[in-house]
Amino acid sequence: MVSDGFKKAYINKDNGFFFWPYDNMPPEIGFLHWFATYFTQDEAKLTPEEVKEKLKTMSLEEYADYLTNKIPEDYQKSNMGHCNWWSYEKLEKMLRKAGFTNIYRSSAQGSKFKEMRVGEKFQSSFDTTYPQLSAFIEAVK
């Protein structure tokens, strides 16, 4: 996930943002875990220096695309690691392509639709896990 909060945490070296076990590691490793887990594994591990070097010439979004496109397909099929990234801009572009025109940012438990929030009739929610790492976007056709 390359959300605004994600970028800010990486730039500010806020390791706690990336959670255990990454809170005691360089932010580059925690950063990789959330969209390109493959590159935190021994067989393909990138060093913090390698990450920093690429980010001198690429934006976080460009780098995320670069890495996710390099993750082997067989790894994606046989592992549970993250292999993609999302941002409001990326999702908005995809939603527009799918024909949605009313697209807007939302927040955890902030949907305009009560059915999408926890309440008397809806006791659990899909958007309460790691909200700081999540992109909340709503779209109506």
N, C-alpha and C positions, 0 to 999 in steps of 0.2 A: 504494500500500500504506500503510495507516495502522496499522502494527504498534506495539507498545509502544516498540520501539527507534526507530522512525520518529518517533513523537511526542516522545520524549526528545531526539533529535537536533535536531528543529525547535525545541523549547523552549530547548535549550541553545545554539542557533545553531552546531551542529557541521556546518559546510559540507562537511568531508571525508567525512562519512557519505553524502552524495548523489552522490559521484564526479564525475569529469571529465565535461563541462566545467563542471559546476555548483559545484565546490569553490571557485571564485573569484568566485562570484556570491552575492547575498543568499540566505539559506537559504529564503526564501519561493519563489524561482524553482526551486531544486533540489527543494523540497517538491512544487511543482506538477508538475514533470516526471514524477514516478513514478506519478501517477494521473490527471492532467488535462493532458497535454502540449499540447493545443490552446491553453491559456492562457499558454504560454511562446512561442508563435509570434507573429510580427509582426502578423498580421491580428486577433489577439484578446488580445495581451499584457496581462497584469495587472501592475501595479507592486507592489513590496513593500508600499507603503503601503496599496494597495487590499486586499491579502491580510490585512494586520494589522487593518485596520478591520473587515472581516467577522468575523475571529476574535475580536473583542471581544464579539460577540453570539452566536456559534455555537461549538459544540465542533468539534474537527478532523473528527470523523465527519460531523457535520451539514454542515460546509462542503464536505467531499469529495462528499457526495451532491448538494448544491446545485450544485457545479461540474460534476460528471459528467453531471447531468441537463441542463445547458445546452450540452453539446458537440453541435454539429450532426450529424445522422445522416450526411449526405453526407461530412463530414470523417472520421467513424469508418470509413466504407467505403473511402475513398481514401487513408488515411494509416496509418502504423504506430505512431502515438503511443499512449500509455496513455490509457484512457478508463474506468477503473473502479478501485476500491480494495477491499482485503480486510483483514479483521482476524479474529482468532479468534472474536470474538463474532458477527460477520456470517456467517462460515462455519458456525459452530455452529447458528445459527438456521436457515440454509438446509438443513443436514444433518438436523436434527430434523424439519423440514417434509417432507423426503424419506423419513422413516421410520427414520433411524439413531438408536440410543439409546446406544450405547457410543462416546462422542466424547471425545477427549482431545488435549492439546497434545503435540507431538513436537518434534524438532529436526533440524537437518541431520545426516544419517547416524545419527539416533537412533531410527529406526523400531523398533517391537517385532518387526517381521517381517524376518528376515534377507534375504529376497528383495528388500527395498527398500533395502538398504545395499550399498556397495561391498565386495566380498570376493573370494575365490578364483575364483568362477564369474561374478561380476558386476563387471566392471572399470570401468564408467562409471556415473555417477549423474545423475539429473535434478535433484538438490537440492544441488549444489555451487556453483552460480552465485549470487553475492550473497546468501548465507544471512542476513546481517544485515537484508536488506530483505524477506525471505520470511516467510510464515506457514506453520508446519508443524503440521498437524492430521491426525489419523487418526480414522477412524470405521469401526465394524463394525456390520452389521445383525444 
